[in-house]
Amino acid sequence: MAKKMWGGRFAKKTDADVERFLSSIDFDQRLARYDILGSIAHTQMLARTKIIPSVAAQAITRGLNSILQDLEKGKIKFDKDCEDIHTNIVNLLRKKIGKDGELLHTARSRNDQVSLDTRMYCKNEVNNLGLKIKDLETSLLKLAGNHKKTIIPGYTHMQHAIPLRLSQYLGAYCQMFKRDRQRLKEVYKRINILPLGACALIGTTLPIDRNYTAKALGFSGVAKNLVDAVSERDFVIEILSILAILGMHLSRMAEDFIMWSTSEFDFIEIDERFCTGSSFMPQKKNCDVLELIRGNTGRLYGNLVSVLVMMKGMPLGYNRDLQLDKEPLFSSIDLTKEQVKILVKLFRSIKFKKKSIEKQLKDESLYATFLAEYLVKKGVAFKDAHTIIGRLIRYSQTNFIKIKDMPTEQLKKFSPYLTKQVIAKFMNPGLMVI
């Protein structure tokens, strides 16, 4: 049984099933690096303020650096009997340096320690996510740059609406991803506050120097309210919210590309490296990657909701419920990074089928708005122009005759300003796209 960081008050051993139920080492071991770095800075602060002897602090620091090296080399085997990563690190330190390792926990609680570790992890991951989303934007912008002259049908209500440039379409998603990056930058400011020094709830009577620790760990400041420092996880909720929004953006784009790859649309060709086949139908080429990205949005939403629900009834102060924020956080971050990485590759290989797109652009109803606005420029009220062109479209569809094929005499029955030359001009997507 691993040595605990508590127990003096207890006369009985913890039930084995309870031990397993309480343990978080299976997932919070990913915080090991941040736990060690935070402990090194804390040790240096304790020595600087003469709370612990400098000789002991040097031994602790050497021991922690040795553990960090072992961690980076993959030599550490995490002890499943340890309650959490904090206990695991302290036990490893005791084995390396002996009794001096007991001094590490001076002026610190696991309550403020886990908040510190989580914030350090989040700072690093938020920066990484921002860079990956920037790569996604860059790949989309490059795709848009390769298709500056490509025009596609625009849709509203899943019906043909108006032609637009493909670069406009792709640029819309770039704007969404840009806002996602901005949200990550904004939440970084709120993450970048040192909680250490709050200890279990309201700090310590020992003369610690929180500002020194904050500077040593690269934090912009210290938590002003110590109760809040150990009680809140709204920065985790903010990150999960941002990733849920990003996931929604990825899902919408995936849905568009899934539809565009169907034989009904036939706008794009997705590289076979990003598709799978059917075990029954030999002809199938399925966009499983995009379908999973669309489906995984539910997981991102679920992770957000699970932490929101966990927090909503929690009384102020640290409660063990807070342990349950880690797995949703890790899950959403890992999933998002994986999906963005794959999409960057997919965008580099996607091909647009210009002939199929041009076929769709022959739908004359796509140009109805342009014709109505032409009449407005001739002095016709928009409401009247809207009615005139609507009747023209209905006549064309009812009588199975293309507007382009109507003689000028017939067109003038709808408006004196309509001629074959006008129709030819305003039904040219290359000339009319805004």
Secondary structure, DSSP 8 states (H G I E B T S, - for coil): ----S--TT-SS---HHHHHHH--HHHHGGGHHHHHHHHHHHHHHHHHTTSS-HHHHHHHHHHHHHHHHHHHTT-----TTSSSHHHHHHHHHHHHHGGGGGGGGTT--HHHHHHHHHHHHHHHHHHHHHHHHHHHHHHHHHHHHTTTT-EEEEEETTEEEEEEEHHHHHHHHHHHHHHHHHHHHHHHHHH-EE-TT-TTTT--SS---HHHHHHHTT-SEE-S-HHHHHH--HHHHHHHHHHHHHHHHHHHHHHHHHHHTSTTT--EE--GGG-B--SS-TT--B-HHHHHHHHHHHHHHHHHHHHHHHHHT--SS--GGGGGGHHHHHHHHHHHHHHHHHHHHHHHH-EE-HHHHHHHTT-GGGGHHHHHHHHHHTT--HHHHHHHHHHHHHHHHHTT--GGGS-HHHHTTT-TT--HHHHHHHT-HHHH--
